[in-house]
Amino acid sequence: MSSTVFVRSALGVFLLSIVLGLTQGQCLSIECEATYFDPDLVITPNQDCFADGSSVTLSCSVNLGGPPFNTCDNGTWEFPSASCDGFTCARPIVGDSVVVTPDKLTYLARESVNFSCVANNLTGPSMASCGPGGIWEPNPLPVCETLCDVPPDIVNGNVNITDPIGIGDEVEIICKANYSVPAGEEPFIRCNGEQWSSIPTCYSRCSVPVVLNSDSEVTDILLHNERKVIECNISHSFDQQNSFNVTCNNGSIEGLYPQQCFADCEAFAPPLNGTIMGGNLHGQVAKISCDNGYIISGPAFTTCIDGKWTNDTSGTACLAACDEPYIPNGKVVTTGPFFVGDTAEVVCLPGNDFESGANSSMMTCQNNSIWGTTPQCFGRCHFPGVPFSNSSVAETRFHNDQKLIICDVDYTFNQQRSFSVNCNNGTIEGLLPSQCFADCVALDAPLDGSVTSGHLHGQVATYSCDDRYQLAGNATTTCMNGKWGNNEPPPVCVALFCTVPIPQDENVNILPFKDLYNSLETIEYSCADNFVLKGNSTAECKRGTWNPPEYPSCEAYEELTRQLNESSNMLSENSTKEEVESVAETIELATTDENFVQDEPERIDLIADSLEAVANAGEPSVEITDPVVSSINNLMEFEEDALQNSTSGTARIIAANKSCSAQHGGRRGISEFCQCFSSWGNSHGRSYSREENTQLYDDMDDIPLTRTAASISVPSSVITELNGKWYYSIKRVGGKDRLSGLTYGYLPGKDCTSTDESGRVRISFFIYGNAVLFNPSRMYEPLNSSSSNSTESFTDTIASQIISARLEGEGLSTSNEWISESSVLANFRTNLTDRSKDVVLKECVFWSYDDTTAEGYWSNEGCKTRQDEDGLVVCSCKRLASFAVLIRLRKDGPLPPESLYWITLIGSIISVFCLVICIISFLFVKKMRDQQPAVLHINLCVSLLGFYIAFLSSERAFEKTVRCAVASAAIHYFCLATVMWMTMEAVNMYRMLIQWTKGLPNMRQFVLVSCLVGYGAPLIPVLLVSFLDRNILDGKNDYCFLQPGPSLYYGFFAIVAALFLFNMLYIHTSDTLCNVQTYPNCTIAKGEAK
């Protein structure tokens, strides 16, 4: 029993060992084997079989190629096996119809791909893997097989397909009769699987005909693109060629195809002294030419035609001869050729001759083929006539003829008398004058001088003077055909000095006084005390004489006063023109000396009496107006205090001047005035002008006001009422301190041809450069002003020129009754230069004169004043009078105005500089910029900077209405903005105290809100004041800012006071809230706010 069990046990063990031995090295179907990997790989863990889902790690002692790990997936490894050599494979090279999966450019070692076809059968392996060396295994790779069952179209041929064609099968192409595939191409097509190979075309064959005398004497057949070379036999050619290439192109032969090859000719030797050019092939031409000095005799050309020469050249020879001769200005009349020993006859062309004078000449061809002596033909010369010489008639001369031309007596050319000229082959050589010119008479030297020159035609004479003398006249003169210069008188030598003048009046003084005076030196005449200089006050030394030559005299003050007393009683309506002119000249003399008037102010009344007498006496005369105007100019050049003691006298002088101009000025230039007016109606341009700086216009709009010192415009209603047609304006562009622009004449009543004096009305214009003669009898009192300014605190002055217009006519007692609705317009530019004084009043005024009391004063009755933005003052008055601009100035206070101006300017500039430094510091210094209130400080500085800039610019905007209004608005705005930013500073302090003490969050929008309030809030009152208050635009303000009134009080002071109280309230509230014991952070908050 035990033995049986033992046997059974041993047998079981034996069978188990057999089973284990049979199953060792095999894995289950769901397990993966380790043999899948490259034997050089190190596998971790290292075992033969791996369960499903288990992973391994792969490594190499060298470079690892492929994934470093892998996973068993149901008996198959997920990735291809890596390798230790690191190889890769490119994409498999297969046909376009083969689909590769996966399809990419590079594959790892052992990586596999699958192959498939879209619609055809796959021939070959369906899978391959990347093997060592980058080679896919197995090889070859598969293709997609197809059947070529559709036969292609063959041009000029066809194919016969009955059975299915497989890949690689060939089908023969059958061409039409006389057609074949091109030479070198296969006459069949091959099935490549998906498509047929390149399909040939059947082309027509070519038949090459027979070419005689060549290697192609039998007809030949050529295929398409087949080439054949035809060679002519020896000593044969066609078109000078021996070989020809022809090609068959679809039945046509291309290339030069000879009909036959022709025989060439035998070459022949050239003649002596000659050469042969050309060849001996069929069709070639041989040319025989001779050397220099030889001429060919016999045929010179021959052509090879099929082995024969067309001309026999065996007798052709080169014989010695001369070329056709060239004779300048001549020709050869014998016909060549000219062999050695032959002669040729030469004749000259018309207008040319042989030097010998013969009609013809012979020349011989010598042995060396050179002509012997060659005759020459020379041109003739045509000599024109030379007037005033021995050759005044034109003539013709032969070659080498000489001619001597001699000018007549006292005649020359180019300062010569004789000229030798020669004829050289048609060209005249030598100086040939156009004519001989007359010489001049020798000049005499001037007294105290000399002259140096000749007197022939073209010569220049030069005058000079002795020392201390100067030449008067041209220093040089030229002799031109018997005349010196332009027949101007000869110059003279004048002395460069003048002797001292000796006036007859012993009261005349001369300064400077010396024995001799140089040329252009000036002396001044003056009189002793109590004498008035009568005549010119200066004289100039010119060329030894005084200019003007008249000596002045001295009139005693007593004698001049006596004459003025007698003049008022002497003149009457019956006085002669000479008597009135004498009185006018006496008045002019009396006004030349300011001391004459200052010594006795009553003499001003005498001058006024005399002017009134002149204005009312005698017949009208323009010669009277000139000294009267000169007298007025003299008085206007006096100092202001010289005439202050005679207010009635100066007023009477002004009135007398107007009356005198109306009485004596109208007769001058009536026809000229009418002519100007008649053309004026069409051209609308400037009319009569007495002086260059005074102009008359027919339209006020034509006056250039920017360049006009003063102008006046007469309304059209006045002219219309007087039967006139135009609107007259006069302007003054100059700035002289004297009477000017006196324009007067008769204004036509109906037309310029009217001679009825009663039908004409006189119009006069006056412009006074200063107000010396306008001494008011009483203080100016403006009618439309409420100011009560005492004379002790203010002073009045005329700040412009004075311009007036006046109408005079029969039956007119005053001109003001003609002005109804329209006004007289006067435009002025003020000449106020002292801006440091306060201008409290600026008014348009007119000069009012009372004939009964002989007093004058300034008034603004019926006048309106307006000042535009350019500083132009416009006066509109209901009268014709003398207009001006009167200003009232506040007298200087305890502080000099000039000092106050400079203190303000320097202080403002320093403030601007400091503000700029502050702004730059806040912007660029990081420590200051990082503080929270820095933005508020910067805006506060910007507002202050804008205020100072506007304040400084307002000084230049004064008297410019619009500019002054803009400057006022800018000052108003920046001043309010500065106070508003101070308020924002106070609000910020309070806000930061609340934030620190009570822990409130920071308000990030505070800066934006501050900018809107700081710059936006001040804009509201500025705009309201600009629209509601128009006083700033009336041109009457003395400074560029709000004037006293509601705008200043409520639009500026009230707002500033309210903001100041607001700031104080905030500061007090902040101090009250900030209690150090209650809020420990309050001290820190105050420091941060500051």
Secondary structure, 3 states (H helix, E strand, C coil): CHHHHHHHHHHHHHHHHHHHHHHCCCCCCCCEEHHHCCCCCEEECCCCEECCCCEEEEECCCCCECCCEEEEECCEECCCCCECCCCEEECCCCCCCEEEECCCCEEECCCEEEEEECCCEEECCCEEEEEHHHEEECCCCCEEECCCCCCCCECCEECCCCCCCCCCCEEECEECCCEECCCCCCCEEEECCCCECCCCCCEECEEECCCECECCCCCEEECCCCEEEEEECCCEEECCECEEEEEEECCEEECCCCCECEECCCCCCCCCCEEEECCCCCCCEEEEEECCCEEEECCCEEEEECCEECCCCCCCEEEEEECCCCCCCEEECCCCCEECCCEEEEEECCCEEECCCCCEEEEEECCCCCECCCCCEEECEEECCCCCECCCCCEEECCCCEEEEEECCCEEECCECEEEEEEECCEEECCCCCCCEECCCCCCCCCCEEEECCCCCCCEEEEEECCCEEEECCCEEEEECCEECCCCCCCEEEECEEECCCCCCCCEEEECCCCEEECCCEEEEEECCCEEEECCCEEEEECCEEECCCCCEEEEHHHHHHHHHHHHHHCCCCCCHHHHHHHHHHHHHHCCCHHHHHHCCHHHHHHHHHHHHHHHCCCCCHHHHHHHHHHHHHHHCCCHHHCCCCHHHHHHHHHHHHHHHHHHCCCCCHHHHHHHHHHHHHHCCCCCCCCCCEEEECCHHHCCHHHCCEEEECCHHHHHHCCCCCCCEEEECCCCCCEEEEEEEEECCCCCCCCCHHHCEEEEEEEECCCCCCCCCCCCCCCCCCCCCCCCCEEEEECCCEEEEEEECCCCCCCHHHCCCCCEEEEEECCCCCCCCCEEEEEEEEEEEECCCCEEEEECCCEEEEECCCCEEEEEECCCCEEEEEEEEECCCCCCHHHHHHHHHHHHHHHHHHHHHHHHHHHHCHHHHCCCCHHHHHHHHHHHHHHHHHHHHHCCCCCCHHHHHHHHHHHHHHHHHHHHHHHHHHHHHHHHHHHHHHCCCCCCCHHHHHHHHHHHCCHHHHHHHHHHCCHHHCCCCCCCCCCCCHHHHHHHHHHHHHHHHHHHHHHHHHHHHCCCCCCCCHHHHHHHHC
